[in-house]
């Protein structure tokens, strides 16, 4: 399995995942042109994308989806409640468990201010963003995986001292908001083991976080020793393989 985060942040999110016979995207929060360009740089024809899995319907996760679907008629996987927000004639509803070509999905519910989901793929990869916390009932499902893509949205002090209005700060740090750097590192320290090869830290706030703050938090947790990659808003990551 090969993974590349094409974009991650408050202005748009999309991740490319492939194995030998299947190519998918998780979320489509950038423009169609941006995704096409970045796929081409990976030597992937957009027509080859077999499916797009949507975590939730905030605009930074579906921004370019309608244009792409009109152009390529790619199958889109959503929950039933997302249907009114997703403009596509090729939709399939996901369940708690789903097999799609060479990928087997387990779907978990996040805690956000809109219905939001995380994914476990082929029992190797965990994808969790846009959640105020991770329910401990999922811990056994998501422990000891090879790759984690997990939100590290904000630094507590930067959010508290920042210019956001109080109601927006409350939304972000609530249990229906986002994971802080410290939250993210705590969860990783509880979940990873020696089999974990890579961690992508996702959805960094441009206003309330910095790469330096993220790395400071990581260093506190001595058991996080695998390859850590900080994702960016308009720059794809390296491709990792598991």
MDAnalysis code that builds the backbone (N, CA, C; Angstrom):
import MDAnalysis as mda
import numpy as np

u = mda.Universe.empty(726, n_residues=242, atom_resindex=np.repeat(np.arange(242), 3), trajectory=True)
u.add_TopologyAttr("name", ["N", "CA", "C"] * 242)
u.add_TopologyAttr("resid", np.arange(1, 243))
u.add_TopologyAttr("resname", ["UNK", "UNK", "UNK", "UNK", "UNK", "UNK", "UNK", "UNK", "UNK", "UNK", "UNK", "UNK", "UNK", "UNK", "UNK", "UNK", "UNK", "UNK", "UNK", "UNK", "UNK", "UNK", "UNK", "UNK", "UNK", "UNK", "UNK", "UNK", "UNK", "UNK", "UNK", "UNK", "UNK", "UNK", "UNK", "UNK", "UNK", "UNK", "UNK", "UNK", "UNK", "UNK", "UNK", "UNK", "UNK", "UNK", "UNK", "UNK", "UNK", "UNK", "UNK", "UNK", "UNK", "UNK", "UNK", "UNK", "UNK", "UNK", "UNK", "UNK", "UNK", "UNK", "UNK", "UNK", "UNK", "UNK", "UNK", "UNK", "UNK", "UNK", "UNK", "UNK", "UNK", "UNK", "UNK", "UNK", "UNK", "UNK", "UNK", "UNK", "UNK", "UNK", "UNK", "UNK", "UNK", "UNK", "UNK", "UNK", "UNK", "UNK", "UNK", "UNK", "UNK", "UNK", "UNK", "UNK", "UNK", "UNK", "UNK", "UNK", "UNK", "UNK", "UNK", "UNK", "UNK", "UNK", "UNK", "UNK", "UNK", "UNK", "UNK", "UNK", "UNK", "UNK", "UNK", "UNK", "UNK", "UNK", "UNK", "UNK", "UNK", "UNK", "UNK", "UNK", "UNK", "UNK", "UNK", "UNK", "UNK", "UNK", "UNK", "UNK", "UNK", "UNK", "UNK", "UNK", "UNK", "UNK", "UNK", "UNK", "UNK", "UNK", "UNK", "UNK", "UNK", "UNK", "UNK", "UNK", "UNK", "UNK", "UNK", "UNK", "UNK", "UNK", "UNK", "UNK", "UNK", "UNK", "UNK", "UNK", "UNK", "UNK", "UNK", "UNK", "UNK", "UNK", "UNK", "UNK", "UNK", "UNK", "UNK", "UNK", "UNK", "UNK", "UNK", "UNK", "UNK", "UNK", "UNK", "UNK", "UNK", "UNK", "UNK", "UNK", "UNK", "UNK", "UNK", "UNK", "UNK", "UNK", "UNK", "UNK", "UNK", "UNK", "UNK", "UNK", "UNK", "UNK", "UNK", "UNK", "UNK", "UNK", "UNK", "UNK", "UNK", "UNK", "UNK", "UNK", "UNK", "UNK", "UNK", "UNK", "UNK", "UNK", "UNK", "UNK", "UNK", "UNK", "UNK", "UNK", "UNK", "UNK", "UNK", "UNK", "UNK", "UNK", "UNK", "UNK", "UNK", "UNK", "UNK", "UNK", "UNK", "UNK", "UNK", "UNK", "UNK", "UNK", "UNK", "UNK", "UNK", "UNK"])
u.atoms.positions = np.array([
    [0.846, -1.189, 0.000],
    [0.000, 0.000, 0.000],
    [0.884, 1.243, 0.000],
    [0.562, 2.213, -0.880],
    [1.308, 3.458, -0.982],
    [0.367, 4.616, -0.648],
    [0.900, 5.598, 0.101],
    [0.074, 6.687, 0.604],
    [0.786, 8.009, 0.393],
    [0.015, 9.010, -0.064],
    [0.526, 10.366, -0.209],
    [-0.586, 11.339, 0.169],
    [-0.314, 12.228, 1.113],
    [-1.276, 13.275, 1.454],
    [-1.091, 14.411, 0.453],
    [-2.126, 14.689, -0.318],
    [-2.052, 15.716, -1.354],
    [-2.218, 17.127, -0.781],
    [-2.997, 17.245, 0.281],
    [-3.204, 18.534, 0.955],
    [-3.873, 18.266, 2.291],
    [-3.495, 19.059, 3.304],
    [-4.152, 18.908, 4.595],
    [-4.072, 20.223, 5.352],
    [-5.228, 20.696, 5.814],
    [-5.298, 21.946, 6.552],
    [-6.709, 22.491, 6.528],
    [-6.878, 23.668, 7.097],
    [-8.215, 24.254, 7.219],
    [-8.805, 24.701, 5.891],
    [-7.977, 24.771, 4.830],
    [-8.455, 25.236, 3.530],
    [-8.632, 24.109, 2.525],
    [-8.399, 22.873, 2.918],
    [-8.620, 21.775, 1.992],
    [-7.827, 20.531, 2.338],
    [-8.454, 19.363, 2.137],
    [-7.858, 18.092, 2.523],
    [-8.120, 17.029, 1.471],
    [-7.087, 16.240, 1.167],
    [-7.253, 15.095, 0.283],
    [-6.032, 14.188, 0.406],
    [-6.269, 12.892, 0.443],
    [-5.205, 11.899, 0.580],
    [-5.380, 10.814, -0.472],
    [-4.267, 10.445, -1.100],
    [-4.249, 9.413, -2.137],
    [-3.687, 8.121, -1.558],
    [-4.386, 6.999, -1.824],
    [-3.951, 5.685, -1.344],
    [-4.105, 4.682, -2.488],
    [-3.104, 3.851, -2.669],
    [-3.184, 2.834, -3.707],
    [-2.535, 1.541, -3.240],
    [-2.974, 0.447, -3.838],
    [-2.184, -0.779, -3.819],
    [-2.110, -1.267, -5.261],
    [-1.789, -2.504, -5.454],
    [-1.502, -2.987, -6.809],
    [-2.649, -2.773, -7.783],
    [-3.886, -2.938, -7.307],
    [-5.029, -2.926, -8.221],
    [-6.094, -1.875, -7.925],
    [-5.909, -1.064, -6.892],
    [-6.953, -0.135, -6.472],
    [-6.344, 1.217, -6.134],
    [-7.024, 2.289, -6.580],
    [-6.590, 3.654, -6.290],
    [-7.783, 4.433, -5.742],
    [-7.588, 5.057, -4.580],
    [-8.678, 5.802, -3.962],
    [-8.182, 7.148, -3.451],
    [-9.145, 8.028, -3.180],
    [-8.893, 9.268, -2.464],
    [-9.746, 9.284, -1.204],
    [-9.194, 9.811, -0.136],
    [-9.995, 10.156, 1.033],
    [-10.159, 11.670, 1.035],
    [-11.389, 12.120, 0.901],
    [-11.775, 13.533, 0.845],
    [-11.297, 14.211, -0.435],
    [-11.978, 15.309, -0.748],
    [-11.691, 16.054, -1.973],
    [-11.928, 17.531, -1.700],
    [-11.114, 18.077, -0.792],
    [-11.332, 19.445, -0.339],
    [-10.557, 20.510, -1.077],
    [-9.835, 20.121, -2.125],
    [-9.123, 21.079, -2.973],
    [-9.814, 21.139, -4.338],
    [-9.361, 22.056, -5.185],
    [-9.977, 22.179, -6.507],
    [-9.668, 20.946, -7.357],
    [-10.505, 20.727, -8.348],
    [-10.281, 19.619, -9.277],
    [-8.922, 19.766, -9.952],
    [-8.572, 20.979, -10.363],
    [-7.285, 21.212, -11.025],
    [-6.115, 20.853, -10.121],
    [-6.218, 21.229, -8.855],
    [-5.139, 20.923, -7.905],
    [-4.949, 19.417, -7.770],
    [-6.051, 18.694, -7.613],
    [-5.950, 17.238, -7.451],
    [-5.416, 16.592, -8.721],
    [-5.918, 17.010, -9.864],
    [-5.420, 16.469, -11.134],
    [-3.916, 16.684, -11.276],
    [-3.456, 17.880, -10.983],
    [-2.034, 18.200, -11.101],
    [-1.191, 17.315, -10.183],
    [-1.624, 17.170, -8.946],
    [-0.837, 16.389, -7.993],
    [-0.879, 14.901, -8.290],
    [-2.008, 14.419, -8.788],
    [-2.068, 13.022, -9.213],
    [-1.123, 12.783, -10.392],
    [-1.114, 13.719, -11.343],
    [-0.243, 13.546, -12.511],
    [1.223, 13.503, -12.097],
    [1.584, 14.266, -11.075],
    [2.957, 14.249, -10.573],
    [3.307, 12.912, -9.924],
    [2.271, 12.153, -9.549],
    [2.468, 10.792, -9.030],
    [2.314, 9.749, -10.140],
    [2.190, 10.231, -11.379],
    [1.970, 9.349, -12.536],
    [0.657, 8.583, -12.426],
    [-0.349, 9.252, -11.902],
    [-1.689, 8.671, -11.770],
    [-2.650, 9.461, -12.643],
    [-3.328, 8.802, -13.556],
    [-4.374, 9.426, -14.349],
    [-5.634, 9.539, -13.492],
    [-6.244, 10.719, -13.400],
    [-7.463, 10.858, -12.582],
    [-8.550, 9.846, -12.939],
    [-8.579, 9.393, -14.194],
    [-9.562, 8.389, -14.596],
    [-9.352, 7.073, -13.870],
    [-8.153, 6.867, -13.332],
    [-7.830, 5.613, -12.660],
    [-8.310, 5.566, -11.215],
    [-8.786, 6.699, -10.685],
    [-9.277, 6.701, -9.307],
    [-10.559, 5.866, -9.239],
    [-10.517, 4.817, -8.444],
    [-11.653, 3.885, -8.365],
    [-12.749, 4.373, -7.432],
    [-12.391, 5.123, -6.406],
    [-13.393, 5.567, -5.450],
    [-12.878, 6.714, -4.604],
    [-13.818, 7.520, -4.113],
    [-13.507, 8.634, -3.213],
    [-14.324, 8.435, -1.945],
    [-13.650, 8.412, -0.803],
    [-14.295, 8.212, 0.489],
    [-14.323, 9.539, 1.239],
    [-15.522, 9.957, 1.645],
    [-15.699, 11.264, 2.268],
    [-15.880, 11.088, 3.779],
    [-15.028, 11.791, 4.546],
    [-15.119, 11.712, 6.002],
    [-16.305, 12.506, 6.530],
    [-16.513, 13.702, 5.953],
    [-17.642, 14.543, 6.329],
    [-17.768, 15.658, 5.294],
    [-18.827, 16.462, 5.419],
    [-19.177, 17.358, 4.319],
    [-18.850, 18.827, 4.580],
    [-17.959, 19.126, 5.502],
    [-17.449, 20.496, 5.563],
    [-16.721, 20.804, 4.258],
    [-16.743, 22.071, 3.855],
    [-16.278, 22.452, 2.526],
    [-14.809, 22.113, 2.300],
    [-13.994, 22.104, 3.371],
    [-12.572, 21.797, 3.194],
    [-12.331, 20.312, 2.968],
    [-13.405, 19.547, 2.859],
    [-13.294, 18.119, 2.563],
    [-14.051, 17.700, 1.305],
    [-14.850, 18.617, 0.740],
    [-15.599, 18.271, -0.481],
    [-15.546, 19.363, -1.551],
    [-14.701, 20.360, -1.385],
    [-14.732, 21.558, -2.230],
    [-14.740, 21.246, -3.731],
    [-13.836, 20.398, -4.206],
    [-13.733, 20.138, -5.641],
    [-14.421, 18.876, -6.109],
    [-15.166, 18.247, -5.208],
    [-15.733, 16.929, -5.501],
    [-16.728, 16.956, -6.658],
    [-17.626, 17.921, -6.670],
    [-18.664, 17.949, -7.698],
    [-18.069, 18.064, -9.100],
    [-17.089, 18.952, -9.270],
    [-16.464, 19.135, -10.581],
    [-15.767, 17.851, -11.023],
    [-15.035, 17.220, -10.102],
    [-14.317, 15.989, -10.431],
    [-15.296, 14.883, -10.821],
    [-16.394, 14.766, -10.083],
    [-17.371, 13.706, -10.359],
    [-18.074, 13.920, -11.700],
    [-18.355, 15.163, -12.039],
    [-18.959, 15.439, -13.346],
    [-18.018, 15.059, -14.477],
    [-16.738, 15.235, -14.226],
    [-15.739, 14.994, -15.254],
    [-15.415, 13.515, -15.405],
    [-15.371, 12.772, -14.294],
    [-14.889, 11.395, -14.328],
    [-15.911, 10.355, -13.856],
    [-17.025, 10.801, -13.270],
    [-18.058, 9.897, -12.760],
    [-17.493, 8.848, -11.794],
    [-16.580, 9.268, -10.949],
    [-15.957, 8.373, -9.971],
    [-16.952, 8.025, -8.870],
    [-16.915, 6.781, -8.414],
    [-17.799, 6.358, -7.331],
    [-17.405, 7.069, -6.037],
    [-18.423, 7.589, -5.316],
    [-18.197, 8.305, -4.065],
    [-18.874, 7.551, -2.934],
    [-18.134, 7.319, -1.856],
    [-18.656, 6.603, -0.692],
    [-18.931, 7.600, 0.420],
    [-20.183, 7.586, 0.907],
    [-20.624, 8.526, 1.934],
    [-21.593, 7.815, 2.872],
    [-21.951, 8.499, 3.954],
    [-23.059, 8.033, 4.785],
    [-24.363, 8.572, 4.205],
    [-25.501, 7.952, 4.538],
    [-26.781, 8.427, 3.978],
    [-27.062, 9.897, 4.256],
    [-26.677, 10.396, 5.429],
    [-26.994, 11.785, 5.776],
    [-26.170, 12.797, 4.979],
    [-25.111, 12.342, 4.318],
    [-24.295, 13.250, 3.500],
    [-24.885, 13.473, 2.118],
    [-25.881, 12.691, 1.738],
    [-26.347, 12.666, 0.356],
    [-26.758, 14.044, -0.160],
    [-27.421, 14.835, 0.665],
    [-27.909, 16.129, 0.188],
    [-26.775, 17.111, -0.091],
    [-25.580, 16.849, 0.443],
    [-24.453, 17.763, 0.255],
    [-23.486, 17.301, -0.834],
    [-23.639, 16.079, -1.299],
    [-22.707, 15.508, -2.275],
    [-23.407, 15.406, -3.620],
    [-22.946, 16.182, -4.582],
    [-23.581, 16.227, -5.899],
    [-22.886, 15.224, -6.827],
    [-23.428, 14.027, -6.852],
    [-22.872, 12.967, -7.692],
    [-23.972, 11.964, -8.000],
    [-23.925, 11.392, -9.196],
    [-24.874, 10.350, -9.578],
    [-24.319, 8.949, -9.346],
    [-23.125, 8.875, -8.767],
    [-22.473, 7.574, -8.567],
    [-22.053, 7.452, -7.107],
    [-23.053, 7.277, -6.254],
    [-22.853, 7.286, -4.806],
    [-23.148, 5.913, -4.227],
    [-22.346, 5.516, -3.250],
    [-22.625, 4.300, -2.490],
    [-22.487, 4.623, -1.011],
    [-23.388, 4.087, -0.198],
    [-23.338, 4.331, 1.238],
    [-22.423, 3.324, 1.906],
    [-21.530, 3.841, 2.770],
    [-20.692, 2.895, 3.499],
    [-21.366, 2.421, 4.779],
    [-20.904, 1.267, 5.251],
    [-21.416, 0.653, 6.478],
    [-20.261, 0.570, 7.458],
    [-20.481, -0.108, 8.604],
    [-19.410, -0.243, 9.591],
    [-18.214, -0.990, 9.023],
    [-18.492, -1.928, 8.126],
    [-17.424, -2.640, 7.434],
    [-17.760, -2.685, 5.953],
    [-16.748, -2.553, 5.125],
    [-16.963, -2.432, 3.691],
    [-15.763, -2.985, 2.947],
    [-16.025, -3.790, 1.938],
    [-14.961, -4.238, 1.054],
    [-15.139, -3.552, -0.294],
    [-14.089, -2.897, -0.761],
    [-14.110, -2.229, -2.055],
    [-12.843, -2.622, -2.812],
    [-13.030, -3.446, -3.829],
    [-11.904, -3.971, -4.604],
    [-10.872, -4.576, -3.657],
    [-9.636, -4.059, -3.640],
    [-8.613, -4.664, -2.794],
    [-8.537, -4.070, -1.389],
    [-9.447, -3.174, -1.065],
    [-9.404, -2.526, 0.241],
    [-10.564, -2.986, 1.124],
    [-10.242, -3.298, 2.356],
    [-11.256, -3.607, 3.362],
    [-11.279, -2.483, 4.387],
    [-12.449, -1.882, 4.555],
    [-12.621, -0.739, 5.443],
    [-13.379, -1.143, 6.706],
    [-12.941, -0.590, 7.821],
    [-13.751, -0.519, 9.028],
    [-13.986, 0.962, 9.280],
    [-15.248, 1.315, 9.527],
    [-15.636, 2.719, 9.654],
    [-15.922, 3.022, 11.120],
    [-15.316, 4.091, 11.634],
    [-15.590, 4.497, 13.012],
    [-16.160, 5.912, 13.019],
    [-16.941, 6.231, 14.047],
    [-17.548, 7.559, 14.143],
    [-16.623, 8.484, 14.914],
    [-16.385, 9.655, 14.344],
    [-15.667, 10.706, 15.044],
    [-16.642, 11.529, 15.877],
    [-16.101, 12.467, 16.653],
    [-16.931, 13.390, 17.431],
    [-16.653, 14.806, 16.931],
    [-17.534, 15.284, 16.066],
    [-17.344, 16.586, 15.435],
    [-18.677, 17.310, 15.439],
    [-18.695, 18.573, 15.027],
    [-19.963, 19.310, 15.032],
    [-20.804, 19.027, 13.800],
    [-20.398, 18.035, 13.032],
    [-21.159, 17.483, 11.920],
    [-20.795, 16.003, 11.863],
    [-21.660, 15.182, 11.314],
    [-21.366, 13.751, 11.237],
    [-20.044, 13.518, 10.500],
    [-19.136, 12.810, 11.156],
    [-17.772, 12.655, 10.637],
    [-17.286, 11.241, 10.949],
    [-16.454, 10.697, 10.045],
    [-16.021, 9.312, 10.171],
    [-14.505, 9.176, 10.004],
    [-13.973, 8.147, 10.642],
    [-12.590, 7.740, 10.440],
    [-12.565, 6.371, 9.787],
    [-11.416, 6.016, 9.227],
    [-11.293, 4.774, 8.467],
    [-10.101, 3.946, 8.938],
    [-10.303, 2.641, 8.970],
    [-9.219, 1.674, 9.141],
    [-9.185, 0.858, 7.855],
    [-8.045, 0.822, 7.195],
    [-7.960, 0.196, 5.876],
    [-6.991, -0.981, 5.918],
    [-7.511, -2.136, 5.509],
    [-6.721, -3.377, 5.437],
    [-6.005, -3.699, 6.747],
    [-6.573, -3.228, 7.845],
    [-6.025, -3.469, 9.181],
    [-4.576, -2.992, 9.307],
    [-4.190, -2.019, 8.465],
    [-2.818, -1.488, 8.476],
    [-2.769, 0.015, 8.685],
    [-3.805, 0.707, 8.206],
    [-3.795, 2.162, 8.153],
    [-4.978, 2.721, 8.925],
    [-4.718, 3.742, 9.742],
    [-5.776, 4.431, 10.488],
    [-5.807, 5.890, 10.042],
    [-7.007, 6.366, 9.675],
    [-7.198, 7.748, 9.233],
    [-8.234, 8.404, 10.135],
    [-7.792, 9.382, 10.957],
    [-8.711, 10.071, 11.866],
    [-8.385, 11.562, 11.888],
    [-9.295, 12.379, 11.380],
    [-9.194, 13.828, 11.514],
    [-10.571, 14.368, 11.870],
    [-10.612, 15.652, 12.223],
    [-11.877, 16.338, 12.501],
    [-12.687, 15.606, 13.564],
    [-12.092, 15.541, 14.743],
    [-12.763, 14.946, 15.897],
    [-12.260, 15.619, 17.157],
    [-13.156, 15.785, 18.135],
    [-12.756, 16.394, 19.401],
    [-12.074, 15.424, 20.330],
    [-12.313, 14.139, 20.135],
    [-11.642, 13.096, 20.908],
    [-11.796, 11.787, 20.160],
    [-11.029, 10.788, 20.575],
    [-11.170, 9.434, 20.023],
    [-11.789, 8.564, 21.100],
    [-12.944, 8.018, 20.803],
    [-13.663, 7.194, 21.777],
    [-12.844, 5.958, 22.116],
    [-12.686, 5.700, 23.418],
    [-11.837, 4.562, 23.820],
    [-12.426, 3.211, 23.433],
    [-13.692, 3.185, 23.012],
    [-14.254, 1.918, 22.552],
    [-13.616, 1.465, 21.243],
    [-12.943, 2.397, 20.550],
    [-12.286, 2.050, 19.296],
    [-10.803, 1.695, 19.476],
    [-10.282, 1.835, 20.684],
    [-8.839, 1.690, 20.868],
    [-8.322, 0.340, 20.383],
    [-9.011, -0.719, 20.725],
    [-8.521, -2.047, 20.315],
    [-8.533, -2.195, 18.797],
    [-9.491, -1.548, 18.140],
    [-9.574, -1.615, 16.680],
    [-8.419, -0.888, 16.008],
    [-7.942, 0.188, 16.627],
    [-6.974, 1.052, 15.955],
    [-5.560, 0.946, 16.520],
    [-5.355, 0.038, 17.445],
    [-4.019, -0.135, 18.029],
    [-3.069, -0.857, 17.080],
    [-1.787, -0.523, 17.212],
    [-0.689, -1.307, 16.627],
    [-0.770, -1.426, 15.105],
    [-1.121, -0.326, 14.450],
    [-1.170, -0.325, 12.987],
    [0.148, 0.209, 12.419],
    [0.349, -0.025, 11.133],
    [1.607, 0.368, 10.501],
    [1.667, 1.857, 10.169],
    [0.507, 2.451, 9.908],
    [0.477, 3.857, 9.503],
    [-0.713, 4.556, 10.143],
    [-0.440, 5.733, 10.720],
    [-1.495, 6.575, 11.276],
    [-1.504, 7.916, 10.562],
    [-2.684, 8.329, 10.133],
    [-2.904, 9.685, 9.649],
    [-3.875, 10.301, 10.641],
    [-3.367, 11.217, 11.470],
    [-4.144, 11.682, 12.612],
    [-4.008, 13.196, 12.768],
    [-5.090, 13.790, 13.185],
    [-5.149, 15.239, 13.308],
    [-4.296, 15.757, 14.463],
    [-3.562, 16.836, 14.181],
    [-2.839, 17.601, 15.212],
    [-3.124, 19.070, 14.917],
    [-4.315, 19.512, 15.271],
    [-4.863, 20.752, 14.710],
    [-4.318, 22.027, 15.339],
    [-4.216, 22.062, 16.676],
    [-3.889, 23.340, 17.307],
    [-3.002, 23.151, 18.540],
    [-2.288, 24.201, 18.880],
    [-1.530, 24.282, 20.123],
    [-2.375, 25.051, 21.134],
    [-2.553, 24.506, 22.328],
    [-3.473, 25.094, 23.306],
    [-3.232, 26.579, 23.538],
    [-1.982, 26.954, 23.833],
    [-1.688, 28.340, 24.183],
    [-1.942, 29.280, 23.003],
    [-1.608, 28.819, 21.800],
    [-1.828, 29.665, 20.625],
    [-3.312, 29.905, 20.396],
    [-4.120, 28.883, 20.624],
    [-5.565, 29.051, 20.461],
    [-6.118, 29.992, 21.525],
    [-5.725, 29.791, 22.774],
    [-6.238, 30.615, 23.881],
    [-5.861, 32.075, 23.692],
    [-4.615, 32.317, 23.282],
    [-4.121, 33.693, 23.160],
    [-4.388, 34.309, 21.787],
    [-4.938, 33.519, 20.888],
    [-5.109, 33.978, 19.510],
    [-6.290, 34.906, 19.316],
    [-6.495, 35.296, 18.068],
    [-7.479, 36.330, 17.744],
    [-8.874, 35.792, 17.455],
    [-9.051, 34.468, 17.466],
    [-10.384, 33.915, 17.204],
    [-11.373, 34.396, 18.265],
    [-12.624, 34.623, 17.892],
    [-13.648, 34.952, 18.894],
    [-13.868, 33.771, 19.842],
    [-14.361, 34.080, 21.027],
    [-14.461, 33.057, 22.077],
    [-15.306, 31.867, 21.644],
    [-16.407, 32.114, 20.952],
    [-17.287, 31.009, 20.560],
    [-16.585, 30.042, 19.609],
    [-15.705, 30.579, 18.745],
    [-14.970, 29.721, 17.822],
    [-13.892, 28.934, 18.568],
    [-13.227, 29.563, 19.514],
    [-12.265, 28.846, 20.356],
    [-12.949, 27.702, 21.081],
    [-14.136, 27.981, 21.637],
    [-14.875, 26.932, 22.352],
    [-15.203, 25.768, 21.421],
    [-15.610, 26.072, 20.200],
    [-15.925, 25.011, 19.239],
    [-14.706, 24.143, 18.982],
    [-13.551, 24.766, 18.774],
    [-12.355, 24.024, 18.407],
    [-11.898, 23.118, 19.540],
    [-11.874, 23.614, 20.773],
    [-11.339, 22.783, 21.863],
    [-12.391, 21.894, 22.518],
    [-13.641, 21.969, 22.065],
    [-14.690, 21.129, 22.633],
    [-14.531, 19.684, 22.174],
    [-15.330, 18.801, 22.759],
    [-15.264, 17.390, 22.363],
    [-15.953, 17.138, 21.024],
    [-16.442, 18.201, 20.374],
    [-16.951, 18.098, 19.004],
    [-16.165, 19.001, 18.057],
    [-14.919, 19.264, 18.428],
    [-14.078, 20.139, 17.630],
    [-12.930, 19.415, 16.975],
    [-11.709, 19.704, 17.445],
    [-10.504, 19.153, 16.835],
    [-9.543, 18.658, 17.913],
    [-8.578, 17.852, 17.501],
    [-7.541, 17.372, 18.413],
    [-6.401, 18.380, 18.488],
    [-5.964, 18.682, 19.701],
    [-4.791, 19.529, 19.898],
    [-3.522, 18.710, 19.658],
    [-2.390, 19.409, 19.613],
    [-1.112, 18.706, 19.504],
    [-0.940, 17.710, 20.643],
    [-1.274, 18.151, 21.851],
    [-1.099, 17.267, 23.002],
    [-2.053, 16.079, 22.952],
    [-3.304, 16.325, 22.553],
    [-4.261, 15.219, 22.392],
    [-3.720, 14.191, 21.412],
    [-3.271, 14.683, 20.276],
    [-2.767, 13.810, 19.218],
    [-1.618, 12.953, 19.727],
    [-0.652, 13.573, 20.387],
    [0.514, 12.828, 20.876],
    [0.129, 11.829, 21.951],
    [-0.794, 12.221, 22.822],
    [-1.253, 11.275, 23.848],
    [-1.865, 10.039, 23.216],
    [-2.768, 10.244, 22.264],
    [-3.402, 9.092, 21.617],
    [-2.359, 8.219, 20.915],
    [-1.448, 8.841, 20.196],
    [-0.420, 8.054, 19.511],
    [0.415, 7.253, 20.491],
    [0.761, 7.854, 21.606],
    [1.581, 7.142, 22.593],
    [0.860, 5.919, 23.152],
    [-0.471, 5.968, 23.165],
    [-1.264, 4.839, 23.645],
    [-1.512, 3.796, 22.558],
    [-1.423, 4.191, 21.299],
    [-1.857, 3.320, 20.207],
    [-0.717, 2.628, 19.462],
    [0.393, 3.317, 19.260],
    [1.429, 2.757, 18.396],
    [2.235, 1.674, 19.113],
    [2.908, 0.843, 18.333],
    [3.893, -0.090, 18.873],
    [5.048, -0.182, 17.888],
    [5.907, -1.142, 18.073],
    [7.099, -1.225, 17.231],
    [6.780, -1.545, 15.776],
    [5.569, -2.004, 15.492],
    [5.189, -2.282, 14.104],
    [4.808, -1.014, 13.339],
    [4.567, 0.096, 14.051],
    [4.191, 1.355, 13.403],
    [5.395, 1.933, 12.661],
    [5.223, 2.179, 11.378],
    [6.320, 2.661, 10.533],
    [6.268, 4.172, 10.288],
    [5.056, 4.707, 10.100],
    [4.925, 6.110, 9.724],
    [3.720, 6.735, 10.431],
    [3.854, 8.040, 10.713],
    [2.748, 8.850, 11.220],
    [2.671, 10.126, 10.394],
    [1.494, 10.403, 9.843],
    [1.226, 11.692, 9.209],
    [0.437, 12.542, 10.205],
    [0.955, 13.704, 10.543],
    [0.235, 14.632, 11.408],
    [-0.541, 15.595, 10.515],
    [-1.863, 15.612, 10.685],
    [-2.782, 16.183, 9.706],
    [-3.470, 17.449, 10.218],
    [-3.991, 18.221, 9.259],
    [-4.966, 19.290, 9.507],
    [-4.434, 20.353, 10.460],
    [-3.159, 20.724, 10.345],
    [-2.605, 21.780, 11.179],
    [-3.289, 23.111, 10.891],
    [-3.656, 23.817, 11.938],
    [-4.244, 25.142, 11.786],
    [-3.165, 26.140, 11.388],
    [-3.449, 26.960, 10.384],
    [-2.513, 28.011, 9.998],
    [-2.471, 29.130, 11.026],
    [-3.554, 29.271, 11.771],
    [-3.675, 30.362, 12.735],
    [-3.183, 29.960, 14.126],
    [-3.411, 28.710, 14.502],
    [-3.218, 28.301, 15.899],
    [-2.213, 27.171, 16.077],
    [-1.285, 27.041, 15.134],
    [-0.304, 25.961, 15.235],
    [0.901, 26.297, 14.374],
    [2.008, 25.628, 14.669],
    [3.202, 25.700, 13.820],
    [3.846, 24.322, 13.795],
    [4.650, 24.082, 12.784],
    [5.371, 22.808, 12.719],
    [6.279, 22.655, 13.928],
    [6.890, 23.753, 14.378],
    [7.785, 23.699, 15.531],
    [7.044, 23.265, 16.787],
    [5.835, 23.781, 16.984],
    [5.034, 23.402, 18.155],
    [4.653, 21.930, 18.094],
    [4.319, 21.461, 16.903],
    [3.973, 20.049, 16.736],
    [5.149, 19.162, 17.133],
    [6.326, 19.490, 16.641],
    [7.506, 18.670, 16.920],
    [7.905, 18.728, 18.391],
    [7.698, 19.877, 19.034],
    [7.970, 19.985, 20.467],
    [7.127, 18.988, 21.255],
    [5.870, 18.872, 20.897],
    [4.981, 17.940, 21.585],
    [5.388, 16.494, 21.337],
    [5.769, 16.189, 20.105],
    [6.180, 14.825, 19.772],
    [7.370, 14.402, 20.624],
    [8.330, 15.303, 20.827],
    [9.557, 14.966, 21.549],
    [9.299, 14.585, 23.004],
    [8.197, 15.077, 23.557],
    [7.866, 14.759, 24.954],
    [7.552, 13.282, 25.127],
    [7.025, 12.653, 24.089],
    [6.587, 11.255, 24.161],
    [7.680, 10.361, 23.588],
    [8.467, 9.764, 24.479],
    [9.679, 9.051, 24.075],
    [9.400, 7.785, 23.273],
    [8.174, 7.254, 23.385],
    [7.892, 6.014, 22.659],
    [7.480, 6.253, 21.202],
    [7.336, 7.522, 20.796],
    [7.005, 7.828, 19.402],
    [8.320, 7.947, 18.635],
    [8.758, 6.843, 18.072],
    [10.088, 6.780, 17.458],
    [10.046, 6.514, 15.956],
    [8.877, 6.366, 15.410],
    [8.781, 6.058, 13.975],
    [8.906, 7.337, 13.141],
    [8.791, 7.190, 11.846],
    [8.907, 8.317, 10.923],
    [7.684, 9.228, 11.036],
    [7.908, 10.490, 11.407],
    [6.819, 11.451, 11.580],
    [6.857, 12.466, 10.443],
    [5.725, 12.614, 9.741],
    [5.621, 13.523, 8.596],
    [4.541, 14.552, 8.894],
    [4.912, 15.823, 8.818],
    [3.945, 16.899, 9.026],
    [3.362, 17.304, 7.681],
    [2.068, 17.218, 7.548],
    [1.412, 17.536, 6.278],
    [1.247, 19.043, 6.132],
    [1.053, 19.480, 4.870],
    [0.942, 20.909, 4.579],
    [-0.306, 21.183, 3.744],
    [-0.665, 22.472, 3.704],
    [-1.910, 22.856, 3.044],
    [-1.836, 22.758, 1.525],
    [-0.783, 23.199, 0.919],
    [-0.716, 23.236, -0.548],
    [0.551, 22.568, -1.065],
    [0.952, 21.523, -0.391],
    [2.154, 20.803, -0.810],
    [1.996, 19.330, -0.445],
    [2.043, 18.472, -1.424],
    [1.877, 17.042, -1.126],
    [3.089, 16.515, -0.374],
    [2.883, 15.433, 0.364],
    [3.956, 14.798, 1.114],
    [4.743, 13.855, 0.227],
    [5.778, 13.271, 0.788],
    [6.416, 12.146, 0.143],
    [5.435, 10.982, 0.089],
    [5.725, 10.014, -0.728],
    [4.929, 8.787, -0.788],
    [5.561, 7.774, 0.162],
    [4.758, 7.204, 1.051],
    [5.256, 6.162, 1.930],
    [4.602, 4.842, 1.554],
    [5.274, 3.765, 1.852],
    [4.788, 2.441, 1.498],
    [4.763, 1.561, 2.731],
    [3.696, 0.810, 2.880],
    [3.583, -0.116, 4.008],
    [3.148, -1.488, 3.485],
])
